[in-house]
Amino acid sequence: MATFHFELVAPDRLTFTGEVDQVDVPGLEGDFGVLADHAPSVSLLRPGVLTVYAGGTQTKFVVLGGFAEVSAQGSLTILAEVAVTMADFDRAALAARITEMEEKIKSMDQGSLLDKEIEKLDHYKQVDQHLQTTALH
């Protein structure tokens, strides 16, 4: 299988860099997979689980927003607000963030800003549910 270069960058560090076979990305408009020779593109990320396939193994990362770019040269760069392996992710911090968002939503007026916050909260809850389900296996 052909490989391509991938970098996962968080504000505090380079989380992952290397040649990979495939990356499954939680895009704002839905999940998508990137393989070698993918067309150049840019996509916003939603909070979710990013899966990296390399050398017969897979590594899962929790990402909480950001964007992905497939360059004309075929490399993939993801700049994420948060990017942590599932094993190292702080679920208590996620739960606190969900509670904070729920409280914020209670005091917001109707409108598009409220709709966006509810959608973001739903994504965070989906990540939490995925982490709970994964922990049970």
Backbone as CSV, one residue per row, in Angstrom:
resi,resn,N_x,N_y,N_z,CA_x,CA_y,CA_z,C_x,C_y,C_z
1,MET,0.842,-1.175,0.000,0.000,0.000,0.000,0.891,1.244,0.000
2,ALA,0.529,2.230,-0.802,1.283,3.480,-0.866,1.075,4.275,0.411
3,THR,2.119,4.974,0.824,2.043,5.788,2.036,2.144,7.267,1.686
4,PHE,1.863,8.102,2.667,1.993,9.550,2.514,2.401,10.134,3.855
5,HIS,2.894,11.366,3.837,3.354,12.008,5.060,2.175,12.658,5.790
6,PHE,2.150,12.463,7.112,1.083,13.002,7.955,1.676,13.673,9.176
7,GLU,1.145,14.852,9.514,1.517,15.549,10.740,0.258,15.961,11.483
8,LEU,0.228,15.663,12.772,-0.850,16.075,13.663,-0.244,17.056,14.653
9,VAL,-0.705,18.302,14.581,-0.115,19.370,15.378,-1.161,19.933,16.334
10,ALA,-0.795,20.006,17.615,-1.609,20.660,18.637,-0.899,21.958,19.013
11,PRO,-1.574,22.880,19.680,-0.927,24.149,20.016,0.364,24.001,20.831
12,ASP,0.448,22.964,21.644,1.603,22.805,22.532,2.692,21.876,22.001
13,ARG,2.385,21.091,20.934,3.407,20.150,20.456,3.007,19.494,19.139
14,LEU,4.012,18.895,18.528,3.796,18.048,17.361,3.422,16.673,17.917
15,THR,2.172,16.286,17.763,1.654,15.066,18.373,2.058,13.814,17.605
16,PHE,2.089,13.924,16.280,2.434,12.772,15.443,3.039,13.283,14.151
17,THR,4.064,12.591,13.671,4.607,12.862,12.344,5.171,11.566,11.790
18,GLY,4.921,11.308,10.514,5.458,10.103,9.904,4.709,9.702,8.651
19,GLU,5.184,8.612,8.068,4.548,8.036,6.887,3.424,7.120,7.340
20,VAL,2.262,7.255,6.724,1.083,6.490,7.117,0.401,5.896,5.895
21,ASP,-0.445,4.899,6.147,-1.218,4.271,5.079,-2.563,4.965,4.868
22,GLN,-3.177,5.396,5.988,-4.516,5.978,5.933,-4.749,6.772,7.205
23,VAL,-5.564,7.829,7.098,-6.016,8.584,8.263,-7.509,8.809,8.106
24,ASP,-8.278,8.434,9.129,-9.716,8.694,9.150,-9.943,9.927,10.019
25,VAL,-10.586,10.937,9.431,-10.677,12.271,10.014,-12.131,12.605,10.352
26,PRO,-12.391,13.156,11.563,-13.743,13.611,11.891,-13.982,15.019,11.334
27,GLY,-14.430,15.097,10.098,-14.686,16.381,9.457,-15.988,16.993,9.920
28,LEU,-16.082,18.293,9.805,-17.292,19.000,10.228,-18.520,18.519,9.450
29,GLU,-18.323,18.182,8.185,-19.425,17.713,7.349,-19.564,16.195,7.360
30,GLY,-18.773,15.518,8.179,-18.805,14.063,8.268,-17.404,13.489,8.225
31,ASP,-17.263,12.257,8.674,-15.951,11.607,8.675,-15.499,11.351,7.239
32,PHE,-14.173,11.417,7.030,-13.626,11.083,5.723,-12.259,10.446,5.898
33,GLY,-11.899,9.607,4.935,-10.612,8.935,4.962,-9.655,9.555,3.964
34,VAL,-8.384,9.590,4.337,-7.348,10.093,3.447,-6.380,8.954,3.165
35,LEU,-6.133,8.704,1.887,-5.160,7.724,1.421,-4.129,8.455,0.563
36,ALA,-3.083,7.752,0.177,-2.089,8.332,-0.727,-2.787,8.821,-2.005
37,ASP,-2.310,9.903,-2.562,-2.838,10.501,-3.787,-4.237,11.100,-3.628
38,HIS,-4.605,11.452,-2.391,-5.878,12.120,-2.146,-5.851,13.488,-2.823
39,ALA,-6.961,13.929,-3.306,-7.050,15.254,-3.923,-6.784,16.335,-2.882
40,PRO,-6.151,17.430,-3.287,-5.927,18.534,-2.349,-7.268,19.028,-1.801
41,SER,-7.303,19.290,-0.497,-8.540,19.764,0.122,-8.252,20.365,1.484
42,VAL,-9.227,21.115,1.978,-9.177,21.684,3.326,-10.528,21.423,3.962
43,SER,-10.519,21.016,5.236,-11.767,20.740,5.935,-11.651,21.168,7.393
44,LEU,-12.734,21.701,7.927,-12.798,21.951,9.358,-13.016,20.625,10.076
45,LEU,-12.510,20.529,11.301,-12.709,19.335,12.117,-13.803,19.582,13.137
46,ARG,-14.489,18.534,13.491,-15.397,18.576,14.620,-14.749,17.752,15.721
47,PRO,-15.158,17.949,16.961,-14.622,17.080,18.009,-14.932,15.625,17.670
48,GLY,-13.927,14.777,17.780,-14.121,13.378,17.441,-12.850,12.575,17.594
49,VAL,-12.880,11.372,17.049,-11.747,10.453,17.131,-11.113,10.351,15.747
50,LEU,-9.816,10.604,15.694,-9.020,10.519,14.479,-8.231,9.214,14.550
51,THR,-8.272,8.414,13.487,-7.579,7.124,13.477,-6.482,7.143,12.423
52,VAL,-5.267,6.780,12.863,-4.096,6.746,11.985,-3.703,5.288,11.780
53,TYR,-3.598,4.870,10.516,-3.174,3.521,10.165,-1.770,3.600,9.576
54,ALA,-0.841,2.867,10.184,0.544,2.868,9.688,1.193,1.536,10.019
55,GLY,1.758,0.897,9.012,2.500,-0.336,9.230,1.706,-1.445,9.904
56,GLY,0.439,-1.559,9.593,-0.384,-2.630,10.155,-0.936,-2.341,11.544
57,THR,-0.691,-1.164,12.080,-1.242,-0.794,13.388,-2.132,0.431,13.234
58,GLN,-2.956,0.649,14.224,-3.776,1.851,14.228,-3.624,2.557,15.570
59,THR,-3.610,3.881,15.503,-3.517,4.712,16.694,-4.676,5.687,16.657
60,LYS,-5.368,5.811,17.778,-6.527,6.703,17.844,-6.190,7.918,18.702
61,PHE,-6.605,9.074,18.188,-6.414,10.342,18.885,-7.765,11.019,19.064
62,VAL,-7.933,11.695,20.184,-9.096,12.546,20.385,-8.694,13.941,19.903
63,VAL,-9.485,14.498,18.994,-9.260,15.862,18.527,-10.514,16.675,18.841
64,LEU,-10.287,17.912,19.269,-11.415,18.771,19.633,-11.383,20.035,18.779
65,GLY,-11.668,19.869,17.500,-11.708,21.001,16.590,-10.378,21.266,15.922
66,GLY,-10.419,22.122,14.909,-9.240,22.464,14.146,-9.536,22.349,12.663
67,PHE,-8.479,22.105,11.869,-8.707,21.880,10.445,-7.658,20.942,9.863
68,ALA,-8.010,20.347,8.732,-7.145,19.401,8.031,-6.888,19.930,6.631
69,GLU,-5.639,19.746,6.164,-5.289,20.148,4.808,-4.515,19.031,4.126
70,VAL,-5.009,18.612,2.975,-4.258,17.712,2.104,-3.625,18.615,1.059
71,SER,-2.281,18.631,1.024,-1.565,19.523,0.108,-1.547,18.965,-1.305
72,ALA,-1.145,19.807,-2.239,-1.006,19.380,-3.637,0.065,18.304,-3.778
73,GLN,1.015,18.258,-2.837,2.070,17.244,-2.857,1.601,15.926,-2.227
74,GLY,0.389,15.928,-1.647,-0.178,14.702,-1.105,0.008,14.482,0.372
75,SER,0.619,15.417,1.088,0.772,15.245,2.536,-0.472,15.767,3.247
76,LEU,-0.726,15.255,4.439,-1.863,15.667,5.260,-1.329,16.328,6.516
77,THR,-1.827,17.524,6.782,-1.496,18.226,8.016,-2.786,18.543,8.738
78,ILE,-2.834,18.197,10.019,-3.985,18.538,10.844,-3.503,19.440,11.960
79,LEU,-4.131,20.612,12.036,-3.893,21.543,13.135,-5.121,21.457,14.028
80,ALA,-4.940,20.889,15.216,-6.066,20.629,16.104,-5.988,21.493,17.363
81,GLU,-7.143,21.897,17.852,-7.198,22.643,19.112,-6.672,21.776,20.252
82,VAL,-7.034,20.506,20.230,-6.555,19.500,21.180,-6.328,18.230,20.380
83,ALA,-5.194,17.552,20.625,-4.902,16.279,19.967,-4.125,15.416,20.953
84,VAL,-4.811,14.390,21.475,-4.230,13.530,22.503,-4.609,12.089,22.180
85,THR,-3.693,11.149,22.432,-4.059,9.747,22.236,-5.236,9.408,23.146
86,MET,-6.038,8.457,22.719,-7.197,8.074,23.529,-6.758,7.629,24.920
87,ALA,-5.634,6.922,25.001,-5.156,6.428,26.294,-4.781,7.565,27.238
88,ASP,-4.303,8.685,26.692,-3.848,9.803,27.519,-4.896,10.894,27.707
89,PHE,-6.048,10.746,27.084,-7.062,11.798,27.142,-7.689,11.877,28.528
90,ASP,-7.871,13.078,29.025,-8.442,13.326,30.353,-9.967,13.387,30.246
91,ARG,-10.614,12.276,30.551,-12.077,12.218,30.429,-12.767,13.100,31.445
92,ALA,-12.151,13.298,32.607,-12.735,14.175,33.621,-12.793,15.618,33.110
93,ALA,-11.758,16.047,32.407,-11.745,17.397,31.841,-12.832,17.532,30.776
94,LEU,-13.050,16.477,29.990,-14.109,16.505,28.990,-15.468,16.602,29.661
95,ALA,-15.685,15.843,30.715,-16.956,15.885,31.438,-17.197,17.285,32.014
96,ALA,-16.148,17.901,32.546,-16.275,19.251,33.091,-16.610,20.247,31.979
97,ARG,-15.995,20.068,30.820,-16.264,20.952,29.683,-17.706,20.801,29.214
98,ILE,-18.205,19.578,29.202,-19.598,19.334,28.804,-20.548,20.025,29.779
99,THR,-20.288,19.902,31.062,-21.124,20.544,32.083,-21.097,22.063,31.913
100,GLU,-19.913,22.605,31.673,-19.758,24.052,31.464,-20.557,24.508,30.247
101,MET,-20.493,23.742,29.175,-21.225,24.102,27.963,-22.734,24.027,28.196
102,GLU,-23.183,23.018,28.934,-24.614,22.883,29.226,-25.113,24.085,30.017
103,GLU,-24.323,24.546,30.987,-24.705,25.710,31.779,-24.749,26.973,30.917
104,LYS,-23.792,27.120,30.029,-23.741,28.283,29.151,-24.968,28.331,28.250
105,ILE,-25.349,27.183,27.722,-26.483,27.105,26.804,-27.787,27.518,27.489
106,LYS,-27.923,27.200,28.770,-29.152,27.538,29.498,-29.432,29.034,29.502
107,SER,-28.386,29.842,29.480,-28.572,31.291,29.581,-28.524,32.010,28.223
108,MET,-28.368,31.263,27.139,-28.268,31.894,25.816,-29.648,32.148,25.219
109,ASP,-29.728,33.203,24.419,-30.960,33.519,23.697,-31.079,32.628,22.471
110,GLN,-32.319,32.464,22.000,-32.563,31.702,20.786,-31.814,32.336,19.626
111,GLY,-31.373,31.532,18.687,-30.713,32.060,17.502,-29.597,31.162,17.026
112,SER,-28.870,31.632,16.024,-27.848,30.808,15.392,-26.668,30.524,16.321
113,LEU,-26.316,31.453,17.213,-25.220,31.190,18.159,-25.585,30.045,19.099
114,LEU,-26.818,30.036,19.569,-27.278,28.943,20.418,-27.245,27.631,19.652
115,ASP,-27.705,27.658,18.413,-27.703,26.446,17.580,-26.287,25.894,17.423
116,LYS,-25.315,26.776,17.191,-23.929,26.339,17.034,-23.378,25.738,18.324
117,GLU,-23.713,26.348,19.453,-23.247,25.825,20.743,-23.868,24.459,21.034
118,ILE,-25.126,24.284,20.701,-25.787,22.990,20.901,-25.141,21.926,20.015
119,GLU,-24.830,22.282,18.779,-24.176,21.343,17.873,-22.794,20.955,18.406
120,LYS,-22.044,21.937,18.887,-20.712,21.665,19.450,-20.833,20.773,20.686
121,LEU,-21.808,21.059,21.544,-22.044,20.232,22.728,-22.362,18.797,22.315
122,ASP,-23.173,18.628,21.292,-23.508,17.281,20.806,-22.251,16.533,20.367
123,HIS,-21.328,17.230,19.698,-20.073,16.595,19.263,-19.238,16.164,20.472
124,TYR,-19.162,17.018,21.477,-18.414,16.669,22.683,-19.042,15.451,23.373
125,LYS,-20.361,15.414,23.417,-21.048,14.269,24.025,-20.807,12.991,23.222
126,GLN,-20.729,13.101,21.891,-20.434,11.936,21.063,-19.029,11.410,21.342
127,VAL,-18.075,12.315,21.516,-16.714,11.901,21.868,-16.734,11.182,23.217
128,ASP,-17.426,11.755,24.190,-17.514,11.141,25.512,-18.151,9.754,25.425
129,GLN,-19.224,9.629,24.654,-19.888,8.334,24.486,-18.947,7.326,23.832
130,HIS,-18.208,7.774,22.815,-17.259,6.884,22.139,-16.187,6.410,23.123
131,LEU,-15.682,7.318,23.945,-14.662,6.952,24.925,-15.208,5.976,25.961
132,GLN,-16.459,6.171,26.387,-17.078,5.254,27.342,-17.252,3.877,26.726
133,THR,-17.696,3.822,25.482,-17.913,2.563,24.803,-16.599,1.837,24.593
134,THR,-15.559,2.571,24.185,-14.241,1.978,23.961,-13.661,1.436,25.267
135,ALA,-13.886,2.147,26.367,-13.352,1.711,27.653,-13.970,0.391,28.115
136,LEU,-15.173,0.090,27.621,-15.851,-1.136,28.031,-15.299,-2.366,27.323
137,HIS,-14.538,-2.188,26.264,-14.017,-3.330,25.504,-12.659,-3.728,25.981
